[in-house]
Amino acid sequence: MTTFHLPVARVHRGLSSLGEMFAIGFEGLRRTWDIRAWFWEFVEQCVFLAKVTTLPVILVALPLGATVALQVGDLAGQLGAQSATGGAVIVGLVREVAPIAAALIIAGAGGSAITSDMGARNIRDELAAMEVMGVNPVHRLVTPRMWAASLVSTMLASLVIMSGAVGGFVFNVLLQGVTPGAYVDGAMGLLRTSDLFVTLFKAWLFGMISALVACHKGMNCAQSPVGVGRAVNQSTVVSFMLVFAFNYIITTIYFLAYPPVT
């Protein structure tokens, strides 16, 4: 009986935690209109997230685009369609790689810092002190972090596309002999304006989810430094799981509504 109830209790705790997290998210969005209360915190978080994520994104995107171009170009060369490598690289970057890479960097670098900050405030009872003074910590702390992470994630997605395209260009054009025109034309023939809009929307949503998970885990961690460390680890894992789950759902809906060009 105990063995049976153990997984049920874990599922119950997981669903309760998920419900609390989305409740915090809706509460944070509810007071978005009160910009004066959180604007400067939003600016500070944007600057901080941009500092800790820009360089890692570039270092990830450049070799990623080059590796994809190298592998796809080698395979396409065997099939006599090496000029299509540019299309495969850029389409892959725009549709899938850019929003996921941006979200993972936000969750790994920025989200861990947000969780640590919120956890430190929690164990020092700063959150409780804010409530005593009549200040809602969700409105004052969670709202600006959610919007900052979503904005920075959207900008990082554009940076991933540019960096990956440059890395793919170097390998495909300079090393494999494909003409620059063929590299660009291959991408332009497959991309649609809706692809870019969906990519930016996914990056925006994934950034907000990553910040929400980080804030929730930090605000509900155990009252000890060990609890903060565990919250950081949990926030990263949960963010990754939610990002991949939402990416699958959005991509499936998008391809059903707008089938790929053949």
N, C-alpha and C positions, 0 to 999 in steps of 0.2 A: 504494500500500500504506500509506504514511504517512497519507494523507488518510482512508483507511478506518479505521485504527486509532485516530485521534484522538478521534472521538466515542465509540468503545468504551471508551477509557481514561477519558473523562470520566464515562461512565455507571458504570464500575467504581468510580471515586473517589466518586461521589455515593452509590452503594449502600453502599460501605464506611463513609462518613461517617454515613449513616443508621443502619447497624448499630451503630456505636460510640455514637451518641447514645442509642439505645434501650437499649444495654447499660449506659450510665451511669444511665439512668432506672431500670432494674430494680435496679441496685446501690444507688441512693439509696433506693428503696422498701424494699429488703430490711432495712435497719437503722432503719426508721421506729419500731419499738417502743422503741428506745433514746432516749426523749424527752429525758432529762436531758442528753444530749450536744449537742442542737441546739435546745432550747426557747427560750433567750434570743435566739439568732440568729434564730429564727422570729419572735419578737415584734418584734424590731428591723426585720426585713424587712417584716412586715405594716404597721407604722407608716409605714415609708418608702414602700411601694407605695401605701398609702392617700393619703398626702400628694401624690404626684406624679400620681395618676390621678383623684381624686374630682372636682376642678374641671373637667378636660377632658371627663370623661364627662357631666357636667351640661350643659356648653356645647355638646356634640354632640347630646345627647338632646332637649333642649328645642326647638331649631329643627327637628330631624328629625321629631319628632311633629307640630309645627305645619305643616311642609311637607307631610307625608303627609295630614294632615287637610284642608289647603287643597285639594290636588289631588284627593284621593278625594271630598271633599265637593262640589267643583265638578262632577265627573263624575256622582256619585250624584244631585245636584240635577237634572241634565238628564234622568236616568232616573226621577225621582220617588221616589227612595229615599235621600234625604239623611240620614234618621235612622239608616241603616246605617253611617254613617261611623265612629262610635265603635267598632263591632265590627271594622271593617277596620283601624283604627289600632292598637287594643290587641292584637288577635290577631296582627297582624304584628310588633308589638313583642315580645310574649311568645314567639312561636314561633321567630322568626329574628333580629330586629334586636338584641335584648338580649344574647344570648350572644356574637354576633359582634362587636358594638361593644365589649363589655367586654374580649374577648380582644385586639382590635386595639389598644385603649388600653394594655392590659397589655404587649403585645409592643412597641408603639412607644415608650411612655414608660418603663415599668418594665423591660422586657426590654433596652432599649439601655443602661440604667444597670447592670443586672446583668452584661451582656457586658463593659462597660467595667471594672467592678470585678474580674471574674474575669480579664480580659485583663491588667490591671495587676498582679494577683497573679502571673500566669504569667510576665510579662517580668521581674519582680523575683525570680523563683525562689522565691516563697513556697510554691507548691504542692509543689515538690520538697522544700523544707525541712520541710513538714508530713509528707511521706512518710518522710523521714529520721528524724523524731522518733516515728514509729510512729502517726501520725494520718492516717486516710484522708480526703483532701480531699473526696471525694464524700459521705461520711457527714456531715462537719462543715459543708460549704458548700452542696452541691447539695440535699440533703434538705430543709433548712429553707426554701430559696428555692422549691422546687417546691410545698411545702405552703402557704407564705405566698401565692404567686401564685394558687394554686387557690382559697384562701379569699377573698382580696380580689376575684378575678374573679367569684365567686359573689355576693358582696355588691354589686359594681358592676352585675351584671345586674339585680338588683332595683332599683337606683337608676335604671338606664336605663328600666325599665318605668314607674316612678313619674314620672320627669321627662318622658318622652315622652307619657305619658297626660295630664299637666298641660298640656303644649304643645298637644296635640291638642284638649283641652277648651277652651282659650282661643280658638282659631280656630274650632272647630266650633260651640261654644255661644254665645260672646260676639259673634263676627263673622258667623256664618252663620245664626244664629237657631234652631239645633236645641235642643230642651229637654234639660236635664241628665239627666232620666230616660231619654230615648231614647238618649242617648249611652252611658250605662252599661248599659242593657238590651241594646243591640246587641252589646256585648262579652260579657256574661254568657251570652247565648244560644248563642255559638259556642265559648267557651272550655271546656276540661275540666281536671280536676285533673291528669291525666297530662301535659297541655301544660306546666304549671308545673314538674313534676318533671323532665321531659326538658330543659327550658330550663336549670334549675339544674345538671343533670348535665353538659350541654354546656359551660356556663360554667366549671364546676369542671375539666373535662377540658382545655378550651382554655387555661385559665390555667396548668395544670401543663405542658402541651406548650410554651407560650411560655417558661416559666422553664427548662425542660429544654434547649430549643434555645439560649437565651441562655447558659446555663452551659457547654454543650458547645462553642459557638463561642469563648467567652472562654478556656476551658481549653486549646484547641487552636489558638490564633491564632499568627501569626508573632511572633518575638521582637523586636518593634519597635513604636513608636507607630503607624506606618502599618498594621501588622498588626492592631492593636486596632481601628482605625477601619474596616478592611475587615470584621473580624469583626462589628462592630456592624451594618453594612449587611447582611451576609449573614444574621445572626440574624433581623433584621426581615423580610426577604423570605421566608426559609424558614418562619418562624412563620406568616406570612400564608398561604402555600401549604398548609401542613399543617392550619391551622384550616379553610380552605375545603374541603379534601378530606375531613376528618373530619366536618364539618358536613353535607356532601352524603350521606355514608354513613349517619350517624345519622338524618338526616331521612328518608331513603328507607326505612330499616328501620322507623322509627316509623310512617310513613304506611301501610306494608304491614301492620303489626300492628294499628294503630288508624286505619282510614280516616277522613278528615275528615267531620264531621257535615254532612249535606245538608238 
